[in-house]
Amino acid sequence: ASATIAGRVTGPDGHGLVQTEIRLTSNDGTINMLARSSPFGYYRFPPLPTGRTYTLTPTKKQFVFSPTSIVHDHTAEANDLDFIGSRGGPTATVKR
């Protein structure tokens, strides 16, 4: 089975961050993909095999994000993996 992983990347003001790179890797190392956020900060990966753990790591100049890991269960779509970046701060918030 497969299902999509998607969400939104915003700055601390809540506005979407365009062209943020989101790297997705499977913990077993077999999947390594890159997505870029849209003008409103949305990103989406194509359907991925379920039952695996994936780590998502966003990067954008002048912003700091915390990567997050997700266990992609069965056929559940993961469409709310949102990231909120901070400007130069030591941490960022992952909103689910």
C-alpha positions, -999 to 999 in steps of 0.1 A, spaced: 0 0 0 11 36 -5 -1 70 6 10 106 3 29 128 27 21 165 25 19 197 45 28 234 47 59 253 56 55 288 72 75 314 89 69 326 125 43 351 111 22 323 96 29 332 60 39 304 36 75 301 27 81 296 -11 108 273 -25 116 257 8 134 224 2 120 194 21 141 163 21 124 130 28 145 99 36 134 65 47 152 52 78 163 21 59 180 44 33 161 31 3 141 62 -4 156 97 -7 134 124 -23 132 162 -25 102 185 -27 99 223 -29 71 243 -14 47 263 -35 42 301 -34 19 296 -4 42 271 14 25 238 5 45 207 -4 35 171 -14 54 139 -20 40 113 -44 24 82 -28 51 64 -8 52 28 6 34 26 40 47 8 70 80 26 70 95 54 90 104 86 71 124 117 82 115 150 67 140 179 69 131 213 56 158 239 47 155 275 37 181 303 41 175 325 71 152 300 88 158 271 112 136 240 113 135 209 133 134 177 113 106 152 121 102 115 118 69 98 109 58 62 108 37 61 77 9 38 87 -11 15 63 -31 36 39 -35 67 60 -27 99 41 -4 122 61 -15 156 47 -9 178 78 29 176 84 34 213 88 66 230 97 70 265 113 105 280 109 121 304 132 145 332 122 178 322 135 164 307 167 177 275 182 145 255 177 114 253 154 80 240 160 65 210 141 27 213 141 7 181 134 
